[in-house]
Amino acid sequence: MSPLAAAGAASEHRPLIVTLFACFVVATLLITVWAGRQTRSAADFYAGGRQFTGFQNGLAISGDYMSAASFLGIAGAIALFGYDGFLYSIGFLVAWLVALLLVAEPLRNSGRFTMGDVLAYRMRQRPVRTAAGASTIIVSVFYLLAQMAGAGVLVSLLLGITSDAGKIAIVALVGVLMIVYVTIGGMKGTTWVQMVKAVLLIAGTLLVTFLVLLKYGFNVSELLGEAAENSGRGTAFLEPGLKYGADATSKLDFVSLGVALVLGTAGLPHILIRFYTVPTAKAARTSVNWAIGIIGAFYLMTIALGFGAAALVGPAEITASNKAGNTAAPLLALHVGGADSAGGAILLAVVSAVAFATILAVVAGLTLASSSSFAHDIYANVIRRGRATEREEVRAARWATVLIGVVSIGLGTLARDLNVAGLVALAFAVAASANLPTILYSLFWKRFTTPGALWSIYGGLTSSVVLVLFSPVVSGRAGSMFPDADFAWFPLENPGLVSIPLGFLLGWLGSLLSKERPDEGKYAELEVKSLTGVGAH
């Protein structure tokens, strides 16, 4: 089948495809408008009024976490690299144990709306809030790049758009929609959209998984065998080393990726703010338990998606459609439904609409996290020194949403040909380098000081971003963001192996070398608050 075969097969059903997309967009906009009418205070805009149950928040966390990387990127990585591609699924899932055991409950008890609230409790407000706001925005923008790239690839495949101008227009459309969702609905609207999207994604993935297994009589061994045969790599497709392990550098890259994935979730701003939407710490724990169950089931099904795509579609057709493999899941839907039949085109349309829903929900959550941090940490507490009214704060958040949306659209057009799972892994590395050390030190180390927090955030942030800029992801090879340039001197695709230990080291060193005496009384208060929830908002 040619690279445009999917679009061609779907062309007869283009009205159905457009209708499905339109129905979802209209439905989610109605939800957003309804929620927007109930958004009256800063607590409503930032935390949904803390009215969501543990199950509802767990569903929303799942919707927030199962992004374009999960659905499109991981399926593509498995289809092209077999066993090594599945390592993304394992890393994304194991990461939740770190979030559950170390972060979820203490963060919910200690903060109000953002990560900056936790840091500012026992340190100098203005510098740490500025640092927390900058880190949140940069991590969110990195994550947004992956979603924008996924949106461009997905809709281009479905509507048969091949021109760069058309793909850029699609990225712009997603950006505009995310701005509308956040500015009108705030956290309430975003949460409901994420819950609806989580249900749709699980249902769509379950359907494709069932159809793939049905083709092989529910014999997973037969599925894996055909995937290995069609991959052109033989049994090596089912063994470690196809992507990571060919040489010392790729082995280090694998370790770096694993560290970033496992530690990154607990530092992701759009995940951290979800813990503030529930009324109690117990509900925060419940949400994470539900999220682990839902996300775990989903990642198990990525085995069928990825290896099914390798077996039924084949790497040649996948890479012809998209070099990074991001179209593997939609193409698989087309094949299991019947490549030349109405059923295949309809299933392609349904799965693609679900994937588009995934992207819209995640970009809304990311934009909300970054705009909230700007408005609450930087505008209200740094620029206005705590004198801003709630109305002014929410207005600043809405303007920040517009600005972040515009920046994301611009950068998303450059990243449209990169694998979205790899892009998300970079966001995980930045989050684990800048945010996680600061959060853990602040919650659990009595001698942590303001200089330590600043060294940790800015040091981890700068080192990770600089290493990414000078890595093969950005330049120096085919598939890079700038393939015709070569300024890559850092050999690893993911900077986590260097930048994460550096973030922890700088936080420790900055605290030891600073002349500031830690406020032990404040630390004792924070410890009691984080462990018991006494005085939590």
C-alpha positions as CSV (number, residue, x, y, z in Angstrom):
1,M,0.0,0.0,0.0
2,S,1.4,3.4,-0.9
3,P,2.1,6.2,1.6
4,L,-1.2,7.9,0.8
5,A,-3.2,4.7,0.8
6,A,-4.7,5.4,4.2
7,A,-5.9,8.8,3.1
8,G,-7.1,7.3,-0.2
9,A,-9.1,4.5,1.5
10,A,-10.6,7.1,3.8
11,S,-11.4,9.6,1.0
12,E,-14.8,8.0,0.2
13,H,-15.7,8.5,3.8
14,R,-14.3,12.0,4.2
15,P,-17.7,13.4,5.3
16,L,-17.9,10.8,8.1
17,I,-14.3,11.6,9.2
18,V,-15.0,15.4,9.3
19,T,-18.3,14.8,11.1
20,L,-16.6,12.7,13.8
21,F,-14.0,15.3,14.3
22,A,-16.6,18.1,14.4
23,C,-18.8,16.2,16.8
24,F,-16.0,15.8,19.3
25,V,-14.8,19.4,19.0
26,V,-18.4,20.7,19.4
27,A,-19.1,18.3,22.3
28,T,-16.0,19.3,24.2
29,L,-16.6,23.0,23.5
30,L,-20.1,22.6,25.0
31,I,-18.6,20.9,28.1
32,T,-16.0,23.8,28.3
33,V,-18.7,26.5,28.1
34,W,-20.8,24.7,30.7
35,A,-17.8,24.4,33.0
36,G,-16.8,28.0,32.3
37,R,-20.1,29.3,33.7
38,Q,-19.3,27.6,37.0
39,T,-15.8,29.0,37.2
40,R,-16.1,32.0,39.5
41,S,-13.0,32.1,41.6
42,A,-9.2,31.4,41.3
43,A,-9.8,28.0,43.1
44,D,-12.3,27.1,40.4
45,F,-10.0,28.1,37.5
46,Y,-6.8,26.5,38.9
47,A,-8.2,23.5,40.9
48,G,-11.8,23.0,39.7
49,G,-13.0,24.1,43.1
50,R,-11.5,20.9,44.6
51,Q,-14.8,19.1,43.8
52,F,-13.7,16.0,41.9
53,T,-13.7,12.5,43.5
54,G,-10.7,10.2,43.6
55,F,-12.1,8.1,40.7
56,Q,-13.0,11.2,38.6
57,N,-9.5,12.6,39.1
58,G,-7.9,9.3,38.4
59,L,-9.7,9.1,35.1
60,A,-8.7,12.7,34.4
61,I,-5.0,12.0,35.3
62,S,-5.2,9.0,32.9
63,G,-6.6,11.3,30.2
64,D,-3.8,13.8,30.9
65,Y,-1.1,11.2,30.9
66,M,-2.1,9.0,28.0
67,S,-1.0,11.5,25.4
68,A,-0.1,11.4,21.7
69,A,3.2,9.9,22.9
70,S,1.3,7.0,24.4
71,F,-1.1,6.3,21.6
72,L,0.9,7.3,18.5
73,G,4.5,7.4,19.5
74,I,4.8,4.2,21.5
75,A,2.9,2.2,18.9
76,G,5.2,3.5,16.3
77,A,8.3,2.8,18.4
78,I,7.3,-0.8,18.9
79,A,6.3,-1.3,15.3
80,L,9.8,-0.1,14.1
81,F,12.0,-1.3,17.0
82,G,10.2,-4.1,18.6
83,Y,11.3,-4.9,22.1
84,D,13.2,-1.7,22.5
85,G,10.1,0.4,21.6
86,F,8.1,-1.3,24.3
87,L,10.6,0.0,26.9
88,Y,8.7,3.4,26.6
89,S,5.6,1.7,27.9
90,I,7.4,0.1,30.8
91,G,9.1,3.4,31.8
92,F,5.9,5.5,31.6
93,L,4.1,3.0,33.8
94,V,6.8,2.4,36.4
95,A,7.1,6.2,36.8
96,W,3.7,6.2,38.6
97,L,5.1,4.3,41.5
98,V,7.5,7.2,42.2
99,A,4.7,9.7,42.0
100,L,2.5,7.6,44.3
101,L,5.1,6.8,46.9
102,L,6.9,10.2,47.1
103,V,4.9,13.0,45.8
104,A,1.1,12.7,45.5
105,E,0.0,13.0,49.1
106,P,2.6,15.4,50.5
107,L,2.2,17.7,47.6
108,R,-1.6,17.8,47.9
109,N,-1.3,18.6,51.6
110,S,1.5,21.2,51.2
111,G,0.4,23.3,48.3
112,R,-2.5,25.3,47.1
113,F,-2.4,25.6,43.3
114,T,1.2,25.1,42.0
115,M,4.6,23.6,42.8
116,G,5.7,27.1,43.7
117,D,3.3,27.1,46.7
118,V,5.3,24.2,48.2
119,L,8.7,25.8,47.7
120,A,7.6,29.2,48.9
121,Y,6.3,27.8,52.2
122,R,9.7,27.7,53.8
123,M,11.9,29.8,51.5
124,R,12.0,33.3,50.1
125,Q,8.9,33.7,48.0
126,R,9.9,35.8,45.0
127,P,13.1,34.0,43.8
128,V,11.7,30.5,44.2
129,R,8.3,31.3,42.7
130,T,10.1,32.9,39.7
131,A,12.2,29.8,39.2
132,A,9.2,27.4,39.7
133,G,7.2,29.4,37.1
134,A,10.0,29.4,34.6
135,S,10.6,25.7,35.0
136,T,6.9,24.9,34.7
137,I,6.5,26.9,31.5
138,I,9.6,25.4,29.8
139,V,8.7,21.8,30.7
140,S,5.1,22.3,29.5
141,V,6.3,23.8,26.2
142,F,8.6,20.7,25.6
143,Y,5.6,18.4,26.2
144,L,3.4,20.5,24.0
145,L,5.8,20.0,21.1
146,A,5.0,16.3,21.1
147,Q,1.3,16.9,21.1
148,M,1.5,19.4,18.2
149,A,3.7,17.0,16.2
150,G,1.1,14.2,16.8
151,A,-1.8,16.4,15.7
152,G,-0.1,17.5,12.5
153,V,0.7,13.9,11.5
154,L,-2.7,12.5,12.4
155,V,-4.9,15.0,10.7
156,S,-2.6,15.1,7.6
157,L,-2.9,11.3,7.3
158,L,-6.7,11.4,7.6
159,L,-7.4,14.3,5.3
160,G,-4.7,13.5,2.8
161,I,-2.8,16.7,3.4
162,T,0.8,16.4,2.2
163,S,1.9,20.1,2.0
164,D,3.9,21.7,4.8
165,A,1.5,24.7,4.8
166,G,-1.4,22.3,5.4
167,K,0.4,20.6,8.3
168,I,1.3,24.0,9.8
169,A,-2.4,25.0,9.6
170,I,-3.4,21.9,11.5
171,V,-0.9,22.6,14.3
172,A,-2.3,26.2,14.4
173,L,-5.9,24.8,14.7
174,V,-5.0,22.6,17.6
175,G,-3.3,25.6,19.3
176,V,-6.4,27.8,18.9
177,L,-8.7,25.1,20.3
178,M,-6.5,24.6,23.3
179,I,-6.4,28.3,24.0
180,V,-10.3,28.3,23.8
181,Y,-10.6,25.3,26.2
182,V,-8.4,26.8,28.9
183,T,-9.4,30.5,28.7
184,I,-13.2,29.6,28.9
185,G,-13.3,26.4,31.0
186,G,-10.3,26.6,33.3
187,M,-9.6,23.4,35.3
188,K,-13.2,22.3,35.5
189,G,-13.6,22.3,31.7
190,T,-10.2,20.7,31.1
191,T,-10.9,18.0,33.7
192,W,-14.2,17.0,32.1
193,V,-12.7,16.9,28.6
194,Q,-9.9,14.7,30.0
195,M,-12.4,12.3,31.5
196,V,-14.4,12.0,28.3
197,K,-11.2,11.5,26.3
198,A,-9.8,8.8,28.7
199,V,-13.0,6.7,28.2
200,L,-12.9,7.1,24.4
201,L,-9.2,6.3,24.2
202,I,-9.5,3.1,26.4
203,A,-12.6,2.0,24.4
204,G,-10.8,2.7,21.0
205,T,-7.6,0.9,22.0
206,L,-9.6,-2.0,23.4
207,L,-11.5,-2.4,20.2
208,V,-8.3,-2.4,18.0
209,T,-6.6,-4.8,20.4
210,F,-9.5,-7.2,20.3
211,L,-9.5,-7.1,16.5
212,V,-5.8,-7.7,16.2
213,L,-5.9,-10.6,18.6
214,L,-9.0,-12.0,16.8
215,K,-7.0,-12.1,13.6
216,Y,-4.5,-14.4,15.3
217,G,-7.0,-16.5,17.2
218,F,-5.9,-14.8,20.5
219,N,-2.5,-16.5,20.1
220,V,0.0,-13.8,21.1
221,S,3.0,-16.0,20.2
222,E,1.7,-16.2,16.6
223,L,1.3,-12.4,16.5
224,L,4.8,-11.8,17.7
225,G,6.2,-14.3,15.3
226,E,4.5,-12.6,12.3
227,A,5.6,-9.2,13.6
228,A,9.2,-10.4,13.7
229,E,9.0,-11.9,10.2
230,N,7.4,-8.8,8.6
231,S,9.8,-6.5,10.4
232,G,12.7,-7.7,8.2
233,R,14.8,-8.1,11.4
234,G,13.9,-11.7,12.3
235,T,14.1,-12.8,15.9
236,A,16.2,-9.7,16.7
237,F,13.0,-7.7,16.6
238,L,11.8,-9.5,19.7
239,E,15.1,-9.1,21.6
240,P,16.9,-6.1,23.3
241,G,19.3,-4.1,21.2
242,L,17.6,-3.1,18.0
243,K,17.6,0.6,18.9
244,Y,19.6,0.6,22.2
245,G,22.6,-1.6,22.5
246,A,24.3,-1.5,19.1
247,D,27.3,0.4,20.7
248,A,28.3,1.9,24.0
249,T,26.6,5.2,23.2
250,S,23.2,3.7,22.5
251,K,23.5,1.6,25.7
252,L,24.0,4.8,27.7
253,D,21.2,6.4,25.8
254,F,18.9,3.6,27.0
255,V,19.9,4.1,30.6
256,S,19.4,7.9,30.2
257,L,15.9,7.3,28.7
258,G,15.0,4.9,31.5
259,V,16.1,7.3,34.3
260,A,14.2,10.2,32.7
261,L,11.0,8.2,32.2
262,V,10.9,6.7,35.7
263,L,11.7,10.0,37.5
264,G,10.1,12.5,35.2
265,T,6.4,11.9,36.0
266,A,6.7,13.1,39.6
267,G,8.0,16.4,38.2
268,L,5.6,17.0,35.4
269,P,3.6,20.3,36.1
270,H,0.4,19.2,34.4
271,I,0.3,16.0,36.5
272,L,1.3,17.8,39.8
273,I,-1.6,20.3,39.6
274,R,-4.1,17.4,39.2
275,F,-3.5,16.5,42.9
276,Y,-5.0,19.9,43.9
277,T,-8.4,19.2,42.3
278,V,-9.5,16.7,45.0
279,P,-10.8,17.7,48.5
280,T,-8.5,15.4,50.6
281,A,-5.1,13.7,50.6
282,K,-6.9,10.3,50.7
283,A,-8.7,11.3,47.5
284,A,-5.3,12.2,45.9
285,R,-4.0,8.7,46.8
286,T,-7.2,7.1,45.4
287,S,-6.8,9.1,42.2
288,V,-3.2,7.8,41.6
289,N,-4.3,4.2,42.4
290,W,-7.1,4.5,39.8
291,A,-4.7,6.1,37.3
292,I,-2.1,3.3,37.7
293,G,-4.8,0.7,37.0
294,I,-6.2,2.5,33.9
295,I,-2.8,3.5,32.5
296,G,-1.4,0.0,33.2
297,A,-4.2,-1.7,31.2
298,F,-3.6,0.8,28.4
299,Y,0.1,0.2,28.2
300,L,-0.4,-3.6,28.1
301,M,-2.6,-3.0,25.1
302,T,0.2,-1.1,23.3
303,I,1.8,-4.6,22.8
304,A,-1.0,-5.4,20.5
305,L,-1.0,-2.0,18.8
306,G,2.8,-1.9,18.2
307,F,3.4,-5.6,17.3
308,G,0.1,-5.7,15.4
309,A,1.2,-2.7,13.3
310,A,4.5,-4.5,12.6
311,A,2.7,-7.7,11.6
312,L,-0.2,-6.3,9.6
313,V,1.0,-3.0,8.2
314,G,4.8,-3.4,8.1
315,P,7.6,-1.0,8.8
316,A,7.9,0.0,5.1
317,E,4.4,1.4,4.9
318,I,4.6,3.0,8.3
319,T,7.8,4.9,7.6
320,A,6.6,5.8,4.1
321,S,3.6,7.5,5.8
322,N,5.7,9.1,8.6
323,K,9.4,8.6,9.1
324,A,9.1,8.6,12.9
325,G,6.4,5.9,12.9
326,N,3.7,8.1,14.4
327,T,1.0,6.8,12.1
328,A,1.3,3.1,13.0
329,A,-1.8,3.0,15.2
330,P,-4.2,4.7,12.7
331,L,-2.8,2.5,9.9
332,L,-3.3,-0.6,12.0
333,A,-7.0,0.4,12.6
334,L,-7.4,0.7,8.8
335,H,-5.9,-2.8,8.2
336,V,-7.8,-4.6,11.0
337,G,-11.1,-3.1,9.7
338,G,-10.3,-4.0,6.1
339,A,-7.8,-1.9,4.1
340,D,-10.1,-1.5,1.1
341,S,-13.4,-1.6,2.8
342,A,-15.8,0.8,4.4
343,G,-15.2,-0.8,7.7
344,G,-11.5,0.0,7.6
345,A,-12.1,3.6,6.7
346,I,-14.7,4.0,9.4
347,L,-12.4,2.4,12.0
348,L,-9.5,4.6,10.9
349,A,-11.8,7.6,11.3
350,V,-13.0,6.6,14.8
351,V,-9.4,5.8,16.0
352,S,-8.1,9.0,14.6
353,A,-10.9,11.1,16.1
354,V,-10.1,9.4,19.5
355,A,-6.4,10.2,19.0
356,F,-7.2,13.8,18.1
357,A,-9.3,14.0,21.3
358,T,-6.3,12.7,23.2
359,I,-4.2,15.5,21.8
360,L,-6.7,18.3,22.6
361,A,-7.2,17.1,26.2
362,V,-3.5,16.9,26.9
363,V,-2.6,20.2,25.4
364,A,-5.3,21.9,27.4
365,G,-3.9,20.3,30.6
366,L,-0.4,21.4,29.7
367,T,-1.4,25.0,28.8
368,L,-3.4,25.3,32.0
369,A,-0.4,24.2,34.1
370,S,1.9,26.7,32.6
371,S,-0.5,29.6,32.5
372,S,-1.6,28.9,36.1
373,S,2.1,28.9,37.2
374,F,2.7,32.2,35.4
375,A,-0.4,33.9,36.9
376,H,-0.2,32.5,40.4
377,D,3.6,32.4,41.0
378,I,5.1,35.1,38.8
379,Y,2.3,37.7,38.2
380,A,0.4,37.5,41.6
381,N,3.3,36.8,44.0
382,V,6.4,38.3,42.2
383,I,5.2,41.1,40.0
384,R,2.2,42.2,42.2
385,R,3.8,41.0,45.5
386,G,0.6,39.3,46.6
387,R,-1.6,42.4,46.0
388,A,-3.4,41.0,42.9
389,T,-7.1,40.2,43.2
390,E,-8.5,36.8,42.2
391,R,-10.1,38.4,39.1
392,E,-6.7,40.0,38.0
393,E,-4.9,36.7,38.6
394,V,-7.3,34.7,36.5
395,R,-7.2,37.3,33.7
396,A,-3.4,37.1,33.7
397,A,-3.7,33.3,33.4
398,R,-5.9,33.7,30.4
399,W,-3.5,36.1,28.7
400,A,-0.6,33.7,29.5
401,T,-2.6,30.9,27.8
402,V,-2.8,32.9,24.6
403,L,1.0,33.7,24.6
404,I,2.0,30.1,25.5
405,G,-0.4,28.8,22.8
406,V,1.3,31.0,20.1
407,V,4.8,29.9,21.1
408,S,3.7,26.3,21.1
409,I,2.2,26.6,17.6
410,G,5.5,28.1,16.3
411,L,7.7,25.4,17.8
412,G,5.3,22.6,17.0
413,T,5.7,23.3,13.3
414,L,9.4,22.6,13.6
415,A,8.9,19.3,15.5
416,R,6.3,17.8,13.2
417,D,8.6,15.0,11.8
418,L,10.0,13.8,15.1
419,N,8.7,10.7,17.0
420,V,6.3,12.0,19.7
421,A,7.3,9.5,22.3
422,G,10.9,10.7,22.0
423,L,9.8,14.3,22.3
424,V,7.9,13.5,25.5
425,A,10.9,11.7,26.9
426,L,12.8,15.0,26.6
427,A,10.1,16.7,28.6
428,F,10.4,14.0,31.3
429,A,14.1,14.6,31.4
430,V,13.7,18.3,31.9
431,A,11.1,17.8,34.6
432,A,13.2,15.3,36.5
433,S,16.3,17.5,36.3
434,A,14.7,20.8,37.4
435,N,11.5,20.0,39.4
436,L,11.9,16.7,41.1
437,P,15.1,17.4,43.1
438,T,13.6,20.7,44.3
439,I,10.3,19.1,45.4
440,L,11.9,16.2,47.2
441,Y,14.5,18.3,49.0
442,S,11.9,20.8,50.0
443,L,9.6,18.1,51.4
444,F,12.2,15.8,53.0
445,W,15.5,17.7,53.7
446,K,15.6,20.1,56.7
447,R,18.8,21.9,55.5
448,F,17.5,22.8,52.1
449,T,17.6,26.6,51.4
450,T,16.5,29.1,48.9
451,P,19.9,29.2,47.1
452,G,19.8,25.3,46.9
453,A,16.4,25.5,45.3
454,L,17.6,28.1,42.8
455,W,20.7,26.1,41.9
456,S,18.7,23.0,41.5
457,I,15.9,24.4,39.3
458,Y,18.1,26.7,37.1
459,G,21.0,24.2,37.0
460,G,18.8,21.2,36.1
461,L,16.8,23.3,33.7
462,T,19.7,24.9,31.9
463,S,21.8,21.7,31.7
464,S,18.9,19.6,30.3
465,V,17.8,22.2,27.8
466,V,21.3,22.9,26.6
467,L,22.1,19.2,26.2
468,V,18.9,18.7,24.2
469,L,19.8,21.7,21.9
470,F,23.2,20.2,21.2
471,S,22.0,16.6,20.8
472,P,21.2,14.5,17.7
473,V,17.5,15.2,18.3
474,V,17.9,18.8,17.1
475,S,20.7,18.5,14.5
476,G,23.2,16.3,12.8
477,R,21.3,13.5,11.2
478,A,18.2,12.6,9.2
479,G,15.1,12.8,11.4
480,S,16.5,15.7,13.5
481,M,14.6,18.9,13.9
482,F,17.2,20.6,11.7
483,P,18.6,17.8,9.6
484,D,20.7,20.0,7.3
485,A,22.6,21.6,10.2
486,D,25.1,19.9,12.5
487,F,26.0,21.4,15.9
488,A,25.4,18.2,18.0
489,W,28.3,17.6,20.3
490,F,26.3,15.8,23.0
491,P,26.1,12.1,21.8
492,L,22.9,11.0,23.7
493,E,19.4,11.6,22.5
494,N,18.1,12.0,26.1
495,P,20.1,14.2,28.6
496,G,18.6,12.5,31.8
497,L,21.7,10.5,32.7
498,V,23.7,13.8,33.1
499,S,21.2,16.5,33.9
500,I,19.1,14.6,36.6
501,P,22.1,13.8,38.9
502,L,23.4,17.3,38.3
503,G,20.0,18.8,39.4
504,F,20.2,16.8,42.7
505,L,23.9,17.6,43.2
506,L,23.4,21.4,42.6
507,G,20.5,21.5,45.1
508,W,22.6,19.8,47.7
509,L,25.7,21.9,47.0
510,G,23.8,25.2,46.8
511,S,22.3,24.5,50.2
512,L,25.6,23.6,51.9
513,L,27.5,26.6,50.4
514,S,24.8,29.2,51.1
515,K,25.0,31.5,54.1
516,E,21.2,31.4,54.5
517,R,20.1,29.5,57.6
518,P,17.3,27.1,57.0
519,D,14.1,27.9,58.9
520,E,13.8,24.7,61.0
521,G,10.5,25.8,62.5
522,K,8.9,26.2,59.0
523,Y,10.3,22.9,58.0
524,A,8.7,21.2,61.0
525,E,5.4,22.9,60.1
526,L,5.7,21.7,56.5
527,E,6.6,18.2,57.6
528,V,3.5,17.9,59.8
529,K,1.3,19.5,57.1
530,S,2.6,17.3,54.3
531,L,2.2,14.1,56.3
532,T,-1.1,14.8,58.1
533,G,-2.9,17.3,55.9
534,V,-3.5,19.6,58.8
535,G,-4.1,23.1,57.5
536,A,-4.2,21.9,53.9
537,H,-6.5,23.9,51.5
